[in-house]
Amino acid sequence: MFLVENEKDFLDKYGEMAYKIAGRFVIEAYRDIEREDINQLALLYLWEATKSYDNTKGASFCTYAHIYICLLYTSPSPRDRG
């Protein structure tokens, strides 16, 4: 788990990364969804990454969160799973 002591500092440090990842997927797969909704989803995924991050595995949080967010954006959405 990644300890977040100050939410503003956390968002200042990692929020832009999440938005950049989201921007790629707006173009590729989520054209019908508003950009602000995509950004909010990116922040949700970023927050979820803090809960599953394990610093004993050797990856930085930034690296882990980047991969985690990308994987969630590329997994089928609940509406596509049937």
Contacts in CASP RR format, 6 or more apart in sequence:
PFRMAT RR
TARGET T0000
AUTHOR 0000-0000-0000
METHOD contacts of the structure
MODEL  1
MFLVENEKDFLDKYGEMAYKIAGRFVIEAYRDIEREDINQLALLYLWEAT
KSYDNTKGASFCTYAHIYICLLYTSPSPRDRG
1 50 0 8 1.000
1 51 0 8 1.000
1 52 0 8 1.000
1 53 0 8 1.000
1 54 0 8 1.000
2 49 0 8 1.000
2 50 0 8 1.000
2 51 0 8 1.000
2 53 0 8 1.000
2 55 0 8 1.000
2 61 0 8 1.000
3 50 0 8 1.000
4 10 0 8 1.000
4 50 0 8 1.000
11 43 0 8 1.000
14 46 0 8 1.000
14 61 0 8 1.000
14 62 0 8 1.000
14 65 0 8 1.000
15 42 0 8 1.000
15 43 0 8 1.000
15 46 0 8 1.000
17 46 0 8 1.000
17 62 0 8 1.000
17 65 0 8 1.000
17 66 0 8 1.000
18 39 0 8 1.000
18 42 0 8 1.000
18 43 0 8 1.000
18 45 0 8 1.000
18 46 0 8 1.000
18 65 0 8 1.000
18 69 0 8 1.000
19 39 0 8 1.000
19 42 0 8 1.000
21 42 0 8 1.000
21 66 0 8 1.000
21 69 0 8 1.000
21 70 0 8 1.000
21 73 0 8 1.000
22 38 0 8 1.000
22 39 0 8 1.000
22 41 0 8 1.000
22 42 0 8 1.000
22 69 0 8 1.000
22 73 0 8 1.000
23 35 0 8 1.000
23 38 0 8 1.000
25 38 0 8 1.000
25 73 0 8 1.000
25 74 0 8 1.000
26 33 0 8 1.000
26 35 0 8 1.000
26 38 0 8 1.000
29 73 0 8 1.000
29 74 0 8 1.000
30 38 0 8 1.000
42 69 0 8 1.000
45 68 0 8 1.000
45 69 0 8 1.000
45 72 0 8 1.000
45 73 0 8 1.000
46 65 0 8 1.000
46 69 0 8 1.000
48 68 0 8 1.000
48 72 0 8 1.000
49 61 0 8 1.000
49 64 0 8 1.000
49 65 0 8 1.000
49 68 0 8 1.000
49 69 0 8 1.000
50 61 0 8 1.000
50 65 0 8 1.000
52 68 0 8 1.000
53 61 0 8 1.000
53 64 0 8 1.000
53 65 0 8 1.000
55 61 0 8 1.000
57 64 0 8 1.000
END
